[in-house]
Amino acid sequence: MRTTVAVAAAHTWSRSAQRSPPRPPFVLTAIGCVACGGPAPPTADMALHLEDHLDVAVIEGSELPAAMPAIVEWRFDEPPPDWKVAVPLVRPSEDLLPNGSLRGGVYVDLPDWRRGEWADVVVRARAAGAVYNMVMGLNPREVANPNNPGWGAPVQIIAGSTPIVQDGSIHTYRIRPNWGDTPATTPWRRLGLFFEARGPGSVELLSVSVVSKGALYAEAPFGARAVTAGDRIRRTLYTHAPGRLSYRIRVPEAGRLDVGLGVLGEDAPVTFRASVEARGRVEALFEERYADPDEWAQRSVDLSAFAGRTVTLSLEAEAERPGTVALWVAPTVGGARSSAKPNVIFYVIDGGWADDMSVYGYNRWTTPFLERLAAEGWSSSMPIATRAGRSRRPSAS
Protein backbone atom coordinates (compact mmCIF):
# COMPACT_ATOMS: atom_id res chain seq x y z
CA MET A 1 0.00 0.00 0.00
CA ARG A 2 1.41 3.33 -1.03
CA THR A 3 1.76 6.06 1.61
CA THR A 4 2.78 9.70 1.26
CA VAL A 5 3.90 12.39 3.64
CA ALA A 6 0.92 14.55 4.54
CA VAL A 7 1.66 18.27 4.73
CA ALA A 8 -1.19 19.65 6.78
CA ALA A 9 -2.08 23.33 6.92
CA ALA A 10 -3.95 24.37 10.03
CA HIS A 11 -6.37 27.36 8.85
CA THR A 12 -5.55 32.95 8.36
CA TRP A 13 -2.87 33.69 6.20
CA SER A 14 -1.13 37.00 6.43
CA ARG A 15 2.00 38.56 5.14
CA SER A 16 3.46 41.10 7.49
CA ALA A 17 6.55 43.22 7.92
CA GLN A 18 8.46 43.64 11.13
CA ARG A 19 7.31 46.65 13.06
CA SER A 20 9.76 49.38 13.80
CA PRO A 21 10.94 49.38 17.41
CA PRO A 22 11.24 52.79 19.03
CA ARG A 23 14.44 54.54 18.13
CA PRO A 24 16.87 54.90 21.01
CA PRO A 25 16.65 58.27 22.77
CA PHE A 26 20.41 58.75 22.71
CA VAL A 27 22.92 59.67 20.08
CA LEU A 28 26.06 59.03 22.07
CA THR A 29 26.69 56.01 24.24
CA ALA A 30 29.94 56.11 26.18
CA ILE A 31 31.32 53.31 28.29
CA GLY A 32 34.65 54.22 29.80
CA CYS A 33 36.43 57.36 28.65
CA VAL A 34 38.68 58.10 25.71
CA ALA A 35 40.24 61.37 26.75
CA CYS A 36 40.22 61.18 30.54
CA GLY A 37 40.94 58.83 33.40
CA GLY A 38 39.23 55.52 34.17
CA PRO A 39 40.30 51.97 33.46
CA ALA A 40 43.66 51.42 31.85
CA PRO A 41 43.51 51.16 28.05
CA PRO A 42 43.74 47.66 26.61
CA THR A 43 47.08 46.73 25.15
CA ALA A 44 47.74 44.76 22.00
CA ASP A 45 50.82 42.86 23.18
CA MET A 46 48.69 39.89 22.18
CA ALA A 47 46.20 40.16 19.32
CA LEU A 48 43.43 42.50 20.44
CA HIS A 49 40.08 41.67 18.79
CA LEU A 50 38.12 44.90 18.94
CA GLU A 51 34.72 43.26 18.46
CA ASP A 52 35.25 41.55 21.84
CA HIS A 53 35.82 44.87 23.63
CA LEU A 54 32.67 46.88 22.97
CA ASP A 55 32.48 47.47 26.73
CA VAL A 56 35.38 49.95 26.50
CA ALA A 57 34.39 51.59 23.21
CA VAL A 58 32.78 54.95 22.63
CA ILE A 59 30.02 54.77 20.02
CA GLU A 60 28.76 57.87 18.24
CA GLY A 61 25.75 57.79 15.96
CA SER A 62 24.96 54.28 14.66
CA GLU A 63 21.21 54.70 14.97
CA LEU A 64 18.73 52.17 13.66
CA PRO A 65 17.11 53.15 10.34
CA ALA A 66 13.73 54.89 10.47
CA ALA A 67 12.22 52.26 8.15
CA MET A 68 13.13 48.86 9.53
CA PRO A 69 13.93 45.99 7.12
CA ALA A 70 11.04 43.66 6.40
CA ILE A 71 10.37 40.13 7.53
CA VAL A 72 7.90 38.50 5.14
CA GLU A 73 5.71 35.96 6.92
CA TRP A 74 3.09 33.48 5.76
CA ARG A 75 0.82 32.09 8.46
CA PHE A 76 -1.09 28.88 7.91
CA ASP A 77 -4.07 29.44 10.22
CA GLU A 78 -6.09 29.22 7.01
CA PRO A 79 -5.06 27.61 3.71
CA PRO A 80 -2.77 30.24 2.12
CA PRO A 81 -3.84 30.95 -1.46
CA ASP A 82 -0.28 31.47 -2.74
CA TRP A 83 1.12 28.13 -1.56
CA LYS A 84 0.65 25.04 -3.72
CA VAL A 85 1.28 21.33 -3.31
CA ALA A 86 4.53 20.31 -5.02
CA VAL A 87 3.99 17.76 -7.77
CA PRO A 88 7.07 16.53 -9.71
CA LEU A 89 6.91 16.81 -13.48
CA VAL A 90 7.96 13.15 -13.61
CA ARG A 91 6.83 10.98 -10.70
CA PRO A 92 9.35 8.40 -9.51
CA SER A 93 8.00 4.94 -8.88
CA GLU A 94 5.57 4.96 -5.92
CA ASP A 95 6.62 8.50 -4.99
CA LEU A 96 9.87 7.18 -3.55
CA LEU A 97 13.22 8.97 -3.53
CA PRO A 98 16.33 7.01 -4.59
CA ASN A 99 17.05 6.14 -0.93
CA GLY A 100 13.58 4.66 -0.49
CA SER A 101 12.16 7.61 1.48
CA LEU A 102 8.77 9.16 0.89
CA ARG A 103 8.48 12.83 0.02
CA GLY A 104 5.86 15.57 0.13
CA GLY A 105 6.10 19.33 -0.13
CA VAL A 106 4.67 22.76 -0.85
CA TYR A 107 5.97 25.82 -2.67
CA VAL A 108 5.19 29.48 -3.33
CA ASP A 109 6.07 31.78 -6.22
CA LEU A 110 7.92 34.98 -5.30
CA PRO A 111 7.86 38.36 -7.05
CA ASP A 112 11.45 38.22 -8.39
CA TRP A 113 13.12 39.17 -5.14
CA ARG A 114 16.72 40.33 -5.16
CA ARG A 115 18.29 37.33 -3.50
CA GLY A 116 21.16 39.31 -1.97
CA GLU A 117 18.71 41.21 0.26
CA TRP A 118 17.54 38.08 2.11
CA ALA A 119 19.26 36.02 4.79
CA ASP A 120 17.28 33.19 6.42
CA VAL A 121 14.13 31.13 6.04
CA VAL A 122 12.46 30.39 9.39
CA VAL A 123 9.88 27.59 9.59
CA ARG A 124 7.62 26.81 12.55
CA ALA A 125 6.21 23.31 12.27
CA ARG A 126 4.97 20.29 14.18
CA ALA A 127 5.90 16.83 12.91
CA ALA A 128 4.92 13.30 13.87
CA GLY A 129 5.51 9.81 12.60
CA ALA A 130 8.49 8.90 10.46
CA VAL A 131 9.26 12.38 9.04
CA TYR A 132 12.98 12.98 9.48
CA ASN A 133 14.18 15.79 7.20
CA MET A 134 13.14 19.14 5.70
CA VAL A 135 14.73 20.31 2.44
CA MET A 136 14.52 23.81 0.96
CA GLY A 137 14.37 24.40 -2.79
CA LEU A 138 14.69 27.61 -4.81
CA ASN A 139 13.52 28.95 -8.16
CA PRO A 140 11.31 27.21 -10.71
CA ARG A 141 12.16 24.32 -12.98
CA GLU A 142 9.60 23.85 -15.73
CA VAL A 143 11.07 20.75 -17.37
CA ALA A 144 11.90 17.42 -15.80
CA ASN A 145 15.44 16.63 -14.71
CA PRO A 146 16.22 13.24 -16.31
CA ASN A 147 19.08 12.61 -13.88
CA ASN A 148 16.89 13.03 -10.80
CA PRO A 149 13.18 13.13 -11.65
CA GLY A 150 12.10 13.01 -8.03
CA TRP A 151 13.55 16.48 -7.46
CA GLY A 152 13.05 17.77 -11.01
CA ALA A 153 10.18 20.12 -10.17
CA PRO A 154 8.93 22.48 -9.09
CA VAL A 155 12.32 23.80 -7.89
CA GLN A 156 15.67 24.00 -9.60
CA ILE A 157 18.12 24.41 -6.70
CA ILE A 158 18.24 22.23 -3.58
CA ALA A 159 19.50 24.91 -1.22
CA GLY A 160 19.66 23.54 2.31
CA SER A 161 18.20 21.02 4.74
CA THR A 162 17.69 20.38 8.44
CA PRO A 163 16.61 17.30 10.42
CA ILE A 164 13.07 17.31 11.81
CA VAL A 165 12.08 16.66 15.43
CA GLN A 166 9.21 14.13 15.44
CA ASP A 167 7.85 14.57 18.97
CA GLY A 168 4.57 16.27 18.01
CA SER A 169 5.66 19.61 19.54
CA ILE A 170 6.11 22.93 17.74
CA HIS A 171 9.71 23.61 16.75
CA THR A 172 11.40 26.46 14.91
CA TYR A 173 13.89 25.71 12.12
CA ARG A 174 16.21 28.25 10.51
CA ILE A 175 17.82 27.56 7.12
CA ARG A 176 20.13 29.86 5.19
CA PRO A 177 19.65 29.52 1.40
CA ASN A 178 22.70 28.09 -0.32
CA TRP A 179 22.73 29.23 -3.94
CA GLY A 180 25.86 27.28 -4.88
CA ASP A 181 27.41 28.50 -8.13
CA THR A 182 24.31 30.40 -9.23
CA PRO A 183 25.21 33.95 -10.42
CA ALA A 184 24.65 36.63 -7.78
CA THR A 185 22.34 38.50 -10.18
CA THR A 186 19.86 35.60 -10.31
CA PRO A 187 16.52 36.73 -8.85
CA TRP A 188 14.72 34.66 -6.23
CA ARG A 189 11.47 33.48 -7.87
CA ARG A 190 10.28 30.43 -5.92
CA LEU A 191 10.58 28.91 -2.44
CA GLY A 192 9.77 25.27 -1.79
CA LEU A 193 9.76 23.14 1.36
CA PHE A 194 9.94 19.35 1.09
CA PHE A 195 9.67 16.76 3.83
CA GLU A 196 11.19 13.29 3.75
CA ALA A 197 9.91 10.31 5.73
CA ARG A 198 10.89 6.67 6.17
CA GLY A 199 7.24 5.73 6.54
CA PRO A 200 3.84 7.27 7.30
CA GLY A 201 4.06 10.73 8.87
CA SER A 202 2.64 14.22 8.90
CA VAL A 203 3.89 17.80 9.08
CA GLU A 204 1.77 20.73 10.23
CA LEU A 205 3.14 24.04 9.02
CA LEU A 206 2.35 26.96 11.32
CA SER A 207 4.34 29.73 9.65
CA VAL A 208 7.13 30.39 7.15
CA SER A 209 9.16 33.61 7.34
CA VAL A 210 11.87 35.00 5.11
CA VAL A 211 14.19 37.36 6.98
CA SER A 212 16.01 40.15 5.20
CA LYS A 213 19.70 40.66 5.94
CA GLY A 214 19.05 44.07 7.43
CA ALA A 215 16.56 42.63 9.92
CA LEU A 216 19.34 40.59 11.51
CA TYR A 217 20.94 43.85 12.65
CA ALA A 218 17.75 45.58 13.79
CA GLU A 219 17.94 44.34 17.38
CA ALA A 220 20.64 46.82 18.41
CA PRO A 221 22.35 49.93 16.97
CA PHE A 222 25.72 48.15 17.12
CA GLY A 223 27.15 44.82 18.15
CA ALA A 224 29.15 41.74 17.15
CA ARG A 225 27.94 38.69 15.23
CA ALA A 226 29.18 35.94 12.92
CA VAL A 227 28.54 36.72 9.25
CA THR A 228 28.91 34.62 6.09
CA ALA A 229 30.29 35.99 2.82
CA GLY A 230 31.11 33.58 0.04
CA ASP A 231 32.49 30.45 1.72
CA ARG A 232 33.81 32.25 4.80
CA ILE A 233 32.28 32.84 8.20
CA ARG A 234 33.91 35.67 10.10
CA ARG A 235 33.11 37.44 13.35
CA THR A 236 32.23 41.06 12.66
CA LEU A 237 31.65 44.30 14.48
CA TYR A 238 28.66 46.06 12.94
CA THR A 239 27.36 49.61 13.10
CA HIS A 240 24.68 51.59 11.28
CA ALA A 241 26.04 54.43 9.16
CA PRO A 242 26.74 57.13 9.99
CA GLY A 243 28.53 55.81 13.02
CA ARG A 244 31.92 55.80 14.69
CA LEU A 245 33.54 53.54 17.26
CA SER A 246 36.57 54.73 19.21
CA TYR A 247 39.00 52.72 21.32
CA ARG A 248 41.69 53.99 23.66
CA ILE A 249 44.55 51.51 23.23
CA ARG A 250 48.28 51.22 23.75
CA VAL A 251 50.00 50.33 20.48
CA PRO A 252 52.66 47.59 20.70
CA GLU A 253 55.96 47.42 18.86
CA ALA A 254 55.51 46.92 15.11
CA GLY A 255 51.80 47.52 15.67
CA ARG A 256 49.27 47.06 12.88
CA LEU A 257 45.52 47.04 12.33
CA ASP A 258 44.11 44.10 10.35
CA VAL A 259 40.47 44.44 9.36
CA GLY A 260 38.03 43.32 6.71
CA LEU A 261 35.32 45.49 5.17
CA GLY A 262 31.86 44.17 4.37
CA VAL A 263 28.41 45.34 3.26
CA LEU A 264 25.00 43.70 2.99
CA GLY A 265 24.15 44.73 -0.57
CA GLU A 266 25.74 46.17 -3.69
CA ASP A 267 23.06 48.88 -3.72
CA ALA A 268 24.11 49.96 -0.21
CA PRO A 269 27.80 50.97 -0.46
CA VAL A 270 29.61 52.18 2.63
CA THR A 271 32.58 54.50 2.99
CA PHE A 272 34.92 53.11 5.65
CA ARG A 273 37.49 55.26 7.45
CA ALA A 274 40.06 54.53 10.13
CA SER A 275 42.04 57.17 12.02
CA VAL A 276 44.31 57.61 15.03
CA GLU A 277 44.26 60.53 17.44
CA ALA A 278 47.46 61.08 19.41
CA ARG A 279 48.55 64.17 21.32
CA GLY A 280 45.64 66.20 19.97
CA ARG A 281 46.36 65.42 16.32
CA VAL A 282 44.20 63.18 14.11
CA GLU A 283 45.92 61.13 11.43
CA ALA A 284 43.88 59.31 8.77
CA LEU A 285 44.88 55.68 8.24
CA PHE A 286 42.69 54.84 5.24
CA GLU A 287 39.41 55.68 3.52
CA GLU A 288 37.62 53.34 1.12
CA ARG A 289 34.18 53.05 -0.45
CA TYR A 290 33.11 49.41 -0.63
CA ALA A 291 30.06 47.73 -2.22
CA ASP A 292 30.67 43.98 -2.72
CA PRO A 293 28.38 41.85 -0.48
CA ASP A 294 29.89 38.53 -1.62
CA GLU A 295 33.50 39.11 -0.52
CA TRP A 296 35.40 40.66 2.35
CA ALA A 297 37.97 43.34 1.54
CA GLN A 298 40.95 42.56 3.77
CA ARG A 299 43.12 45.53 4.76
CA SER A 300 46.26 45.87 6.91
CA VAL A 301 47.40 49.26 8.26
CA ASP A 302 50.82 50.03 9.75
CA LEU A 303 50.64 51.47 13.29
CA SER A 304 54.34 51.20 14.08
CA ALA A 305 54.72 55.01 14.17
CA PHE A 306 52.59 54.98 17.34
CA ALA A 307 54.43 52.12 19.09
CA GLY A 308 54.42 52.42 22.88
CA ARG A 309 51.90 55.29 22.87
CA THR A 310 48.31 55.38 24.06
CA VAL A 311 46.11 56.58 21.20
CA THR A 312 42.45 56.75 20.22
CA LEU A 313 41.74 54.43 17.30
CA SER A 314 38.49 55.27 15.49
CA LEU A 315 36.51 53.21 12.96
CA GLU A 316 33.98 55.32 11.07
CA ALA A 317 31.35 54.45 8.46
CA GLU A 318 29.22 56.68 6.22
CA ALA A 319 26.56 55.88 3.63
CA GLU A 320 24.08 57.73 1.46
CA ARG A 321 21.21 55.86 3.10
CA PRO A 322 21.06 56.48 6.89
CA GLY A 323 20.96 53.26 8.84
CA THR A 324 22.95 51.25 6.27
CA VAL A 325 24.79 48.38 7.98
CA ALA A 326 28.60 48.57 7.92
CA LEU A 327 30.60 45.44 8.78
CA TRP A 328 34.09 45.69 10.28
CA VAL A 329 35.31 42.12 9.86
CA ALA A 330 37.50 40.79 12.70
CA PRO A 331 39.16 44.17 13.46
CA THR A 332 42.40 43.19 15.18
CA VAL A 333 45.31 45.21 16.57
CA GLY A 334 48.52 43.20 16.83
CA GLY A 335 52.25 43.64 16.95
CA ALA A 336 55.58 41.90 16.63
CA ARG A 337 55.90 38.31 17.86
CA SER A 338 57.88 37.81 21.03
CA SER A 339 59.49 34.70 19.54
CA ALA A 340 61.10 34.00 16.19
CA LYS A 341 59.11 30.78 15.99
CA PRO A 342 55.38 30.92 15.18
CA ASN A 343 52.99 29.51 17.75
CA VAL A 344 50.92 27.02 15.73
CA ILE A 345 48.28 24.74 17.24
CA PHE A 346 46.63 21.91 15.30
CA TYR A 347 43.33 20.98 16.92
CA VAL A 348 41.85 17.78 15.44
CA ILE A 349 38.34 16.48 16.15
CA ASP A 350 37.28 13.18 14.63
CA GLY A 351 33.80 13.38 13.12
CA GLY A 352 33.28 17.07 13.89
CA TRP A 353 31.24 19.12 11.41
CA ALA A 354 32.00 22.82 11.01
CA ASP A 355 28.32 23.64 10.58
CA ASP A 356 27.57 22.12 14.01
CA MET A 357 30.04 24.42 15.79
CA SER A 358 29.16 27.85 17.13
CA VAL A 359 32.76 28.96 16.53
CA TYR A 360 31.93 28.73 12.81
CA GLY A 361 28.51 30.37 13.07
CA TYR A 362 26.13 27.59 14.24
CA ASN A 363 23.25 29.21 16.14
CA ARG A 364 23.62 27.06 19.26
CA TRP A 365 26.50 27.61 21.67
CA THR A 366 28.21 24.25 21.12
CA THR A 367 31.94 25.10 21.18
CA PRO A 368 32.56 27.80 23.84
CA PHE A 369 36.13 26.66 24.59
CA LEU A 370 37.11 26.61 20.92
CA GLU A 371 35.72 30.14 20.62
CA ARG A 372 37.88 31.23 23.54
CA LEU A 373 40.94 29.60 21.95
CA ALA A 374 40.18 31.24 18.58
CA ALA A 375 39.78 34.64 20.24
CA GLU A 376 43.33 34.41 21.58
CA GLY A 377 44.87 33.52 18.24
CA TRP A 378 45.57 35.47 15.08
CA SER A 379 42.90 34.84 12.44
CA SER A 380 42.42 38.14 10.66
CA SER A 381 42.92 36.68 7.18
CA MET A 382 42.32 32.96 7.67
CA PRO A 383 39.55 31.57 5.45
CA ILE A 384 37.12 29.17 7.06
CA ALA A 385 35.50 26.65 4.74
CA THR A 386 31.91 25.66 5.50
CA ARG A 387 29.24 23.53 4.01
CA ALA A 388 26.36 25.99 3.97
CA GLY A 389 22.89 24.62 4.22
CA ARG A 390 23.82 21.23 5.74
CA SER A 391 23.40 20.21 9.33
CA ARG A 392 23.24 16.98 11.28
CA ARG A 393 21.05 18.36 14.06
CA PRO A 394 17.93 20.48 13.86
CA SER A 395 18.14 24.10 14.89
CA ALA A 396 14.95 23.76 16.85
CA SER A 397 13.57 25.62 19.81
C-alpha positions in Angstrom: 0.0 0.0 0.0 1.4 3.3 -1.0 1.8 6.1 1.6 2.8 9.7 1.3 3.9 12.4 3.6 0.9 14.6 4.5 1.7 18.3 4.7 -1.2 19.7 6.8 -2.1 23.3 6.9 -3.9 24.4 10.0 -6.4 27.4 8.8 -5.6 32.9 8.4 -2.9 33.7 6.2 -1.1 37.0 6.4 2.0 38.6 5.1 3.5 41.1 7.5 6.6 43.2 7.9 8.5 43.6 11.1 7.3 46.7 13.1 9.8 49.4 13.8 10.9 49.4 17.4 11.2 52.8 19.0 14.4 54.5 18.1 16.9 54.9 21.0 16.6 58.3 22.8 20.4 58.8 22.7 22.9 59.7 20.1 26.1 59.0 22.1 26.7 56.0 24.2 29.9 56.1 26.2 31.3 53.3 28.3 34.6 54.2 29.8 36.4 57.4 28.6 38.7 58.1 25.7 40.2 61.4 26.8 40.2 61.2 30.5 40.9 58.8 33.4 39.2 55.5 34.2 40.3 52.0 33.5 43.7 51.4 31.9 43.5 51.2 28.0 43.7 47.7 26.6 47.1 46.7 25.2 47.7 44.8 22.0 50.8 42.9 23.2 48.7 39.9 22.2 46.2 40.2 19.3 43.4 42.5 20.4 40.1 41.7 18.8 38.1 44.9 18.9 34.7 43.3 18.5 35.3 41.6 21.8 35.8 44.9 23.6 32.7 46.9 23.0 32.5 47.5 26.7 35.4 49.9 26.5 34.4 51.6 23.2 32.8 55.0 22.6 30.0 54.8 20.0 28.8 57.9 18.2 25.7 57.8 16.0 25.0 54.3 14.7 21.2 54.7 15.0 18.7 52.2 13.7 17.1 53.2 10.3 13.7 54.9 10.5 12.2 52.3 8.1 13.1 48.9 9.5 13.9 46.0 7.1 11.0 43.7 6.4 10.4 40.1 7.5 7.9 38.5 5.1 5.7 36.0 6.9 3.1 33.5 5.8 0.8 32.1 8.5 -1.1 28.9 7.9 -4.1 29.4 10.2 -6.1 29.2 7.0 -5.1 27.6 3.7 -2.8 30.2 2.1 -3.8 31.0 -1.5 -0.3 31.5 -2.7 1.1 28.1 -1.6 0.6 25.0 -3.7 1.3 21.3 -3.3 4.5 20.3 -5.0 4.0 17.8 -7.8 7.1 16.5 -9.7 6.9 16.8 -13.5 8.0 13.2 -13.6 6.8 11.0 -10.7 9.3 8.4 -9.5 8.0 4.9 -8.9 5.6 5.0 -5.9 6.6 8.5 -5.0 9.9 7.2 -3.6 13.2 9.0 -3.5 16.3 7.0 -4.6 17.1 6.1 -0.9 13.6 4.7 -0.5 12.2 7.6 1.5 8.8 9.2 0.9 8.5 12.8 0.0 5.9 15.6 0.1 6.1 19.3 -0.1 4.7 22.8 -0.8 6.0 25.8 -2.7 5.2 29.5 -3.3 6.1 31.8 -6.2 7.9 35.0 -5.3 7.9 38.4 -7.1 11.4 38.2 -8.4 13.1 39.2 -5.1 16.7 40.3 -5.2 18.3 37.3 -3.5 21.2 39.3 -2.0 18.7 41.2 0.3 17.5 38.1 2.1 19.3 36.0 4.8 17.3 33.2 6.4 14.1 31.1 6.0 12.5 30.4 9.4 9.9 27.6 9.6 7.6 26.8 12.5 6.2 23.3 12.3 5.0 20.3 14.2 5.9 16.8 12.9 4.9 13.3 13.9 5.5 9.8 12.6 8.5 8.9 10.5 9.3 12.4 9.0 13.0 13.0 9.5 14.2 15.8 7.2 13.1 19.1 5.7 14.7 20.3 2.4 14.5 23.8 1.0 14.4 24.4 -2.8 14.7 27.6 -4.8 13.5 29.0 -8.2 11.3 27.2 -10.7 12.2 24.3 -13.0 9.6 23.9 -15.7 11.1 20.7 -17.4 11.9 17.4 -15.8 15.4 16.6 -14.7 16.2 13.2 -16.3 19.1 12.6 -13.9 16.9 13.0 -10.8 13.2 13.1 -11.7 12.1 13.0 -8.0 13.6 16.5 -7.5 13.1 17.8 -11.0 10.2 20.1 -10.2 8.9 22.5 -9.1 12.3 23.8 -7.9 15.7 24.0 -9.6 18.1 24.4 -6.7 18.2 22.2 -3.6 19.5 24.9 -1.2 19.7 23.5 2.3 18.2 21.0 4.7 17.7 20.4 8.4 16.6 17.3 10.4 13.1 17.3 11.8 12.1 16.7 15.4 9.2 14.1 15.4 7.8 14.6 19.0 4.6 16.3 18.0 5.7 19.6 19.5 6.1 22.9 17.7 9.7 23.6 16.8 11.4 26.5 14.9 13.9 25.7 12.1 16.2 28.3 10.5 17.8 27.6 7.1 20.1 29.9 5.2 19.6 29.5 1.4 22.7 28.1 -0.3 22.7 29.2 -3.9 25.9 27.3 -4.9 27.4 28.5 -8.1 24.3 30.4 -9.2 25.2 33.9 -10.4 24.7 36.6 -7.8 22.3 38.5 -10.2 19.9 35.6 -10.3 16.5 36.7 -8.8 14.7 34.7 -6.2 11.5 33.5 -7.9 10.3 30.4 -5.9 10.6 28.9 -2.4 9.8 25.3 -1.8 9.8 23.1 1.4 9.9 19.4 1.1 9.7 16.8 3.8 11.2 13.3 3.7 9.9 10.3 5.7 10.9 6.7 6.2 7.2 5.7 6.5 3.8 7.3 7.3 4.1 10.7 8.9 2.6 14.2 8.9 3.9 17.8 9.1 1.8 20.7 10.2 3.1 24.0 9.0 2.4 27.0 11.3 4.3 29.7 9.6 7.1 30.4 7.1 9.2 33.6 7.3 11.9 35.0 5.1 14.2 37.4 7.0 16.0 40.1 5.2 19.7 40.7 5.9 19.1 44.1 7.4 16.6 42.6 9.9 19.3 40.6 11.5 20.9 43.8 12.6 17.8 45.6 13.8 17.9 44.3 17.4 20.6 46.8 18.4 22.3 49.9 17.0 25.7 48.1 17.1 27.2 44.8 18.1 29.2 41.7 17.2 27.9 38.7 15.2 29.2 35.9 12.9 28.5 36.7 9.2 28.9 34.6 6.1 30.3 36.0 2.8 31.1 33.6 0.0 32.5 30.4 1.7 33.8 32.3 4.8 32.3 32.8 8.2 33.9 35.7 10.1 33.1 37.4 13.3 32.2 41.1 12.7 31.7 44.3 14.5 28.7 46.1 12.9 27.4 49.6 13.1 24.7 51.6 11.3 26.0 54.4 9.2 26.7 57.1 10.0 28.5 55.8 13.0 31.9 55.8 14.7 33.5 53.5 17.3 36.6 54.7 19.2 39.0 52.7 21.3 41.7 54.0 23.7 44.6 51.5 23.2 48.3 51.2 23.8 50.0 50.3 20.5 52.7 47.6 20.7 56.0 47.4 18.9 55.5 46.9 15.1 51.8 47.5 15.7 49.3 47.1 12.9 45.5 47.0 12.3 44.1 44.1 10.4 40.5 44.4 9.4 38.0 43.3 6.7 35.3 45.5 5.2 31.9 44.2 4.4 28.4 45.3 3.3 25.0 43.7 3.0 24.1 44.7 -0.6 25.7 46.2 -3.7 23.1 48.9 -3.7 24.1 50.0 -0.2 27.8 51.0 -0.5 29.6 52.2 2.6 32.6 54.5 3.0 34.9 53.1 5.6 37.5 55.3 7.5 40.1 54.5 10.1 42.0 57.2 12.0 44.3 57.6 15.0 44.3 60.5 17.4 47.5 61.1 19.4 48.6 64.2 21.3 45.6 66.2 20.0 46.4 65.4 16.3 44.2 63.2 14.1 45.9 61.1 11.4 43.9 59.3 8.8 44.9 55.7 8.2 42.7 54.8 5.2 39.4 55.7 3.5 37.6 53.3 1.1 34.2 53.1 -0.4 33.1 49.4 -0.6 30.1 47.7 -2.2 30.7 44.0 -2.7 28.4 41.9 -0.5 29.9 38.5 -1.6 33.5 39.1 -0.5 35.4 40.7 2.4 38.0 43.3 1.5 40.9 42.6 3.8 43.1 45.5 4.8 46.3 45.9 6.9 47.4 49.3 8.3 50.8 50.0 9.7 50.6 51.5 13.3 54.3 51.2 14.1 54.7 55.0 14.2 52.6 55.0 17.3 54.4 52.1 19.1 54.4 52.4 22.9 51.9 55.3 22.9 48.3 55.4 24.1 46.1 56.6 21.2 42.4 56.7 20.2 41.7 54.4 17.3 38.5 55.3 15.5 36.5 53.2 13.0 34.0 55.3 11.1 31.4 54.5 8.5 29.2 56.7 6.2 26.6 55.9 3.6 24.1 57.7 1.5 21.2 55.9 3.1 21.1 56.5 6.9 21.0 53.3 8.8 23.0 51.2 6.3 24.8 48.4 8.0 28.6 48.6 7.9 30.6 45.4 8.8 34.1 45.7 10.3 35.3 42.1 9.9 37.5 40.8 12.7 39.2 44.2 13.5 42.4 43.2 15.2 45.3 45.2 16.6 48.5 43.2 16.8 52.3 43.6 16.9 55.6 41.9 16.6 55.9 38.3 17.9 57.9 37.8 21.0 59.5 34.7 19.5 61.1 34.0 16.2 59.1 30.8 16.0 55.4 30.9 15.2 53.0 29.5 17.8 50.9 27.0 15.7 48.3 24.7 17.2 46.6 21.9 15.3 43.3 21.0 16.9 41.9 17.8 15.4 38.3 16.5 16.2 37.3 13.2 14.6 33.8 13.4 13.1 33.3 17.1 13.9 31.2 19.1 11.4 32.0 22.8 11.0 28.3 23.6 10.6 27.6 22.1 14.0 30.0 24.4 15.8 29.2 27.9 17.1 32.8 29.0 16.5 31.9 28.7 12.8 28.5 30.4 13.1 26.1 27.6 14.2 23.2 29.2 16.1 23.6 27.1 19.3 26.5 27.6 21.7 28.2 24.3 21.1 31.9 25.1 21.2 32.6 27.8 23.8 36.1 26.7 24.6 37.1 26.6 20.9 35.7 30.1 20.6 37.9 31.2 23.5 40.9 29.6 21.9 40.2 31.2 18.6 39.8 34.6 20.2 43.3 34.4 21.6 44.9 33.5 18.2 45.6 35.5 15.1 42.9 34.8 12.4 42.4 38.1 10.7 42.9 36.7 7.2 42.3 33.0 7.7 39.5 31.6 5.4 37.1 29.2 7.1 35.5 26.7 4.7 31.9 25.7 5.5 29.2 23.5 4.0 26.4 26.0 4.0 22.9 24.6 4.2 23.8 21.2 5.7 23.4 20.2 9.3 23.2 17.0 11.3 21.1 18.4 14.1 17.9 20.5 13.9 18.1 24.1 14.9 15.0 23.8 16.8 13.6 25.6 19.8 
